Amino acid sequence: MLTPDPAALPPEVKALYPFEVQSWASPDGALRYVDHGPRDGQPVLLLHGNPSWSFLWRNLILALAAKGHRVIAPDHLGMGLSARPGRFLRLEDRIRAVQGLVEHLGLKNFHLGVHDWGGAIGFGLATRLPERIGRILVTNTGAFLSERIPARIALCRAPVVGRLIAQHLDGFAWPATWMAVEKPLPKAVKAGFLAPYRTIASRQAVADFVADIPMERNHPTRPVLAAVEAALPSLRGKPMLLLWGLRDFCFDESFLAGFVQRFPEAQQRLFPDAGHYVLEDTGAVGVQAAVDFLTGV
């Protein structure tokens, strides 16, 4: 089982990601996570998507910890610095893995932040533990069924050729470093996003995540996501911020509208010139908006 070595991160990436990486022995291998800030602080759980990792949250982690929060940001199994289990993990597996980490850490009440696939995973967790959830930060994601899929992502789901593109030819993680943003990423930041995905073996879960998008009626993940969607009303009344980049080619305004429809009381902070990696495009402004919300300012 391949398990990346955090010490092997390039120096320029370590400078941007100055965290001591923790490890939990999940049933599918080492699940790595950041646990930063005072242990008696209000916990905030941040869940990334595909093809990123906890590096996505680095600036928000530092800003929240500076305000006294305990910030937990895991790398999903097969992603980031976590173990590569060598088997296909679906949405249900990922919800259970994060719930296992929550129980391992003894988190009885926590705020939640999600992005991309972290939305389905995070809302899956939240609807199973609604009494533990405080505030919810929602950034360019989905947690409900949709018939919409961009052609470039649909291509990466195609049998045989999709895995060739997303895993073998690095046609998903690498393009995200320029397709997911409106402002060019600095070289070191681009290196950070790509650091865990330099080999074919390390990118298996990148392709698996794409293949797990439940477009077909008989897709095995479809009933799981449908159950998450059906349970979303259990979270009505939770303070929620929709912090959204409006130039996202994937989680576009139709997904934003889906959240507004289901959570009409949610606050909105919309960025017309930001893309999918909204916190990269908005920089300190987006991070501050997230911090203000999660700290109740």
C-alpha positions as CSV (number, residue, x, y, z in Angstrom):
1,M,0.0,0.0,0.0
2,L,1.5,3.3,-1.1
3,T,1.5,5.9,1.7
4,P,3.1,9.3,0.9
5,D,5.8,10.7,3.1
6,P,4.9,14.2,4.4
7,A,8.7,14.9,4.8
8,A,9.1,14.5,1.0
9,L,7.0,17.6,0.2
10,P,9.2,20.2,-1.7
11,P,10.5,23.0,0.5
12,E,8.5,25.6,-1.3
13,V,5.3,23.6,-0.5
14,K,6.3,23.1,3.1
15,A,6.7,26.8,3.5
16,L,3.0,27.3,2.5
17,Y,1.8,24.3,4.4
18,P,3.6,24.5,7.7
19,F,1.6,21.9,9.6
20,E,2.5,18.8,11.6
21,V,0.6,16.1,9.8
22,Q,-1.2,13.6,12.0
23,S,-2.3,10.1,11.1
24,W,-5.3,7.8,12.0
25,A,-5.2,4.1,11.2
26,S,-8.5,3.7,9.3
27,P,-9.6,0.3,8.1
28,D,-8.3,1.3,4.6
29,G,-5.0,2.6,5.7
30,A,-3.4,5.8,7.2
31,L,-5.8,8.7,6.9
32,R,-3.6,11.8,7.3
33,Y,-4.9,15.1,8.6
34,V,-4.0,18.5,9.9
35,D,-5.0,19.2,13.5
36,H,-3.9,22.8,14.1
37,G,-4.7,25.4,16.8
38,P,-5.5,25.1,20.5
39,R,-7.0,21.8,21.5
40,D,-9.6,23.5,23.7
41,G,-10.7,25.7,20.8
42,Q,-14.0,25.4,18.9
43,P,-13.3,22.6,16.3
44,V,-13.7,23.3,12.6
45,L,-13.7,20.4,10.2
46,L,-12.7,21.3,6.6
47,L,-13.2,18.8,3.8
48,H,-11.6,19.1,0.4
49,G,-12.7,17.6,-2.9
50,N,-11.1,16.3,-6.1
51,P,-8.3,16.7,-7.2
52,S,-7.1,18.8,-4.2
53,W,-6.1,18.0,-0.7
54,S,-5.9,19.7,2.7
55,F,-3.4,22.2,1.1
56,L,-6.5,23.8,-0.3
57,W,-7.4,25.1,3.1
58,R,-3.9,26.2,4.3
59,N,-4.7,29.9,4.6
60,L,-8.0,29.4,6.3
61,I,-6.4,26.9,8.7
62,L,-3.9,29.5,9.8
63,A,-6.4,32.3,10.0
64,L,-8.9,30.3,12.1
65,A,-6.2,28.9,14.4
66,A,-5.1,32.5,15.0
67,K,-8.6,33.2,16.2
68,G,-8.4,30.3,18.7
69,H,-10.1,27.6,16.7
70,R,-9.0,24.0,16.5
71,V,-8.9,23.2,12.8
72,I,-9.0,19.7,11.5
73,A,-8.4,19.2,7.7
74,P,-8.1,15.6,6.6
75,D,-6.8,14.2,3.3
76,H,-9.4,11.8,1.9
77,L,-8.1,8.3,1.5
78,G,-6.2,8.0,-1.8
79,M,-5.7,11.7,-1.8
80,G,-3.1,14.2,-0.5
81,L,-0.8,12.6,2.0
82,S,-3.2,9.8,3.0
83,A,-2.6,6.1,2.0
84,R,-3.5,4.8,-1.4
85,P,-5.7,1.8,-0.5
86,G,-5.6,0.3,-3.9
87,R,-9.4,-0.2,-4.0
88,F,-12.2,1.9,-5.4
89,L,-13.7,3.9,-2.6
90,R,-17.2,5.4,-3.1
91,L,-19.1,8.2,-1.5
92,E,-20.4,5.9,1.3
93,D,-16.9,4.7,2.1
94,R,-15.7,8.3,2.3
95,I,-18.5,9.4,4.6
96,R,-17.8,6.5,6.9
97,A,-14.0,7.3,6.9
98,V,-14.5,10.9,7.9
99,Q,-17.1,9.9,10.5
100,G,-14.4,7.4,11.8
101,L,-12.0,10.3,12.2
102,V,-14.5,12.4,13.9
103,E,-15.1,9.6,16.5
104,H,-11.4,9.0,16.8
105,L,-10.9,12.7,17.7
106,G,-13.9,12.8,20.0
107,L,-15.5,15.8,18.2
108,K,-18.8,16.3,20.0
109,N,-19.7,19.6,18.3
110,F,-17.9,21.3,15.4
111,H,-18.3,23.7,12.6
112,L,-18.0,22.4,9.0
113,G,-16.5,23.7,5.8
114,V,-16.8,21.9,2.5
115,H,-15.6,22.3,-1.1
116,D,-16.2,20.2,-4.3
117,W,-16.7,16.5,-3.4
118,G,-16.2,17.6,0.2
119,G,-19.8,18.8,0.0
120,A,-21.4,15.4,-0.6
121,I,-19.1,13.9,2.0
122,G,-19.5,16.6,4.5
123,F,-23.3,16.9,4.2
124,G,-23.4,13.1,4.3
125,L,-21.6,13.3,7.6
126,A,-23.7,16.3,8.9
127,T,-27.0,14.7,8.1
128,R,-26.0,11.6,10.1
129,L,-24.8,13.7,13.0
130,P,-26.9,16.9,12.8
131,E,-26.8,17.5,16.6
132,R,-23.0,17.9,16.4
133,I,-23.0,20.5,13.6
134,G,-22.7,24.2,14.3
135,R,-22.0,26.6,11.4
136,I,-21.6,25.4,7.8
137,L,-19.3,27.0,5.3
138,V,-20.2,26.0,1.7
139,T,-17.8,26.8,-1.1
140,N,-18.4,25.7,-4.7
141,T,-19.8,22.3,-4.2
142,G,-22.9,20.1,-4.4
143,A,-24.7,17.7,-2.1
144,F,-27.7,16.7,-4.2
145,L,-28.3,14.9,-7.5
146,S,-27.8,16.9,-10.7
147,E,-28.1,16.1,-14.4
148,R,-25.5,18.7,-15.3
149,I,-21.9,17.7,-15.9
150,P,-19.4,19.6,-18.0
151,A,-18.2,17.9,-21.1
152,R,-14.6,17.9,-20.0
153,I,-15.5,16.0,-16.8
154,A,-17.9,13.7,-18.6
155,L,-15.0,12.7,-20.9
156,C,-13.0,11.8,-17.8
157,R,-15.8,9.5,-16.8
158,A,-15.9,7.6,-20.1
159,P,-15.0,3.9,-19.8
160,V,-11.3,3.1,-20.3
161,V,-10.4,6.5,-21.9
162,G,-11.6,8.4,-18.8
163,R,-9.1,6.6,-16.5
164,L,-6.4,6.9,-19.1
165,I,-6.9,10.7,-19.1
166,A,-7.5,11.3,-15.4
167,Q,-5.0,8.8,-13.9
168,H,-2.4,7.8,-16.5
169,L,-2.0,11.1,-18.4
170,D,-2.6,13.4,-15.4
171,G,-5.5,15.0,-17.4
172,F,-7.4,16.1,-14.3
173,A,-5.1,17.2,-11.4
174,W,-2.8,19.2,-13.6
175,P,-5.5,21.0,-15.7
176,A,-7.2,21.9,-12.4
177,T,-4.2,24.2,-11.6
178,W,-5.3,26.5,-14.4
179,M,-8.9,25.6,-15.1
180,A,-10.1,25.9,-11.5
181,V,-8.9,29.5,-11.1
182,E,-9.3,32.8,-12.9
183,K,-6.0,34.2,-11.6
184,P,-2.8,32.3,-12.4
185,L,-1.6,30.4,-9.4
186,P,1.9,31.2,-8.2
187,K,4.5,28.5,-9.0
188,A,4.8,27.3,-5.5
189,V,1.0,27.1,-5.0
190,K,0.7,25.1,-8.2
191,A,3.4,22.8,-7.0
192,G,1.5,22.4,-3.7
193,F,-1.7,21.3,-5.4
194,L,0.2,18.8,-7.6
195,A,2.7,17.5,-5.0
196,P,0.8,14.3,-4.0
197,Y,-0.2,13.4,-7.5
198,R,3.1,13.0,-9.4
199,T,2.8,9.3,-10.3
200,I,0.2,7.1,-12.0
201,A,-0.3,5.1,-8.8
202,S,-0.8,8.2,-6.7
203,R,-3.6,9.4,-9.0
204,Q,-5.9,6.4,-8.8
205,A,-8.4,8.1,-6.4
206,V,-8.4,11.2,-8.7
207,A,-9.9,9.0,-11.4
208,D,-12.1,7.1,-8.9
209,F,-13.7,10.3,-7.7
210,V,-14.7,11.2,-11.2
211,A,-16.0,7.7,-11.9
212,D,-18.1,7.9,-8.7
213,I,-20.2,10.9,-10.0
214,P,-23.6,9.2,-10.1
215,M,-25.0,10.3,-13.4
216,E,-26.5,7.0,-14.4
217,R,-29.8,5.8,-12.9
218,N,-28.2,2.5,-11.8
219,H,-25.0,4.0,-10.5
220,P,-24.1,2.5,-7.1
221,T,-23.5,5.9,-5.5
222,R,-26.8,7.4,-6.7
223,P,-29.0,6.1,-3.8
224,V,-26.3,7.3,-1.3
225,L,-26.3,10.8,-2.7
226,A,-30.1,10.8,-3.0
227,A,-30.3,9.9,0.7
228,V,-28.0,12.8,1.6
229,E,-30.2,15.1,-0.5
230,A,-33.3,13.8,1.2
231,A,-31.8,14.4,4.7
232,L,-30.7,18.0,4.0
233,P,-33.8,19.5,5.7
234,S,-32.4,18.2,9.0
235,L,-29.8,20.9,8.7
236,R,-32.3,23.8,8.2
237,G,-31.7,26.5,10.8
238,K,-28.0,25.9,11.0
239,P,-26.0,29.1,10.3
240,M,-24.7,28.7,6.7
241,L,-22.6,30.8,4.4
242,L,-22.6,30.2,0.6
243,L,-19.1,31.5,-0.3
244,W,-19.1,31.1,-4.1
245,G,-16.9,31.8,-7.1
246,L,-19.4,32.6,-9.9
247,R,-17.0,31.7,-12.7
248,D,-16.8,28.0,-11.8
249,F,-17.1,25.9,-14.9
250,C,-18.2,22.8,-12.8
251,F,-20.1,23.9,-9.7
252,D,-21.8,26.8,-11.5
253,E,-24.8,29.0,-10.5
254,S,-27.2,26.0,-10.9
255,F,-25.5,24.4,-7.8
256,L,-25.6,27.7,-5.9
257,A,-29.3,27.9,-6.8
258,G,-29.8,24.4,-5.5
259,F,-28.4,25.4,-2.1
260,V,-30.4,28.6,-2.0
261,Q,-33.6,26.6,-2.8
262,R,-32.9,24.2,0.1
263,F,-31.5,26.7,2.5
264,P,-33.2,30.1,1.7
265,E,-32.0,31.5,5.0
266,A,-28.3,31.0,4.2
267,Q,-26.0,34.0,4.0
268,Q,-24.4,34.6,0.6
269,R,-21.0,36.0,-0.3
270,L,-20.6,35.8,-4.1
271,F,-17.5,36.6,-6.1
272,P,-18.2,37.3,-9.8
273,D,-14.6,37.1,-10.8
274,A,-13.6,33.9,-8.9
275,G,-13.5,30.3,-10.2
276,H,-13.8,26.9,-8.6
277,Y,-10.8,27.4,-6.2
278,V,-12.6,30.3,-4.8
279,L,-10.2,30.9,-1.9
280,E,-7.3,31.0,-4.3
281,D,-9.0,33.7,-6.5
282,T,-10.3,35.8,-3.6
283,G,-7.2,35.5,-1.4
284,A,-7.4,37.4,1.9
285,V,-10.9,38.7,1.2
286,G,-12.4,35.3,0.8
287,V,-10.5,33.9,3.8
288,Q,-11.6,36.8,6.0
289,A,-15.2,36.3,5.0
290,A,-15.0,32.6,6.0
291,V,-13.3,33.5,9.3
292,D,-15.8,36.1,10.1
293,F,-18.6,33.7,9.5
294,L,-17.1,30.7,11.4
295,T,-16.2,32.9,14.3
296,G,-19.7,34.4,14.4
297,V,-18.6,38.0,13.6
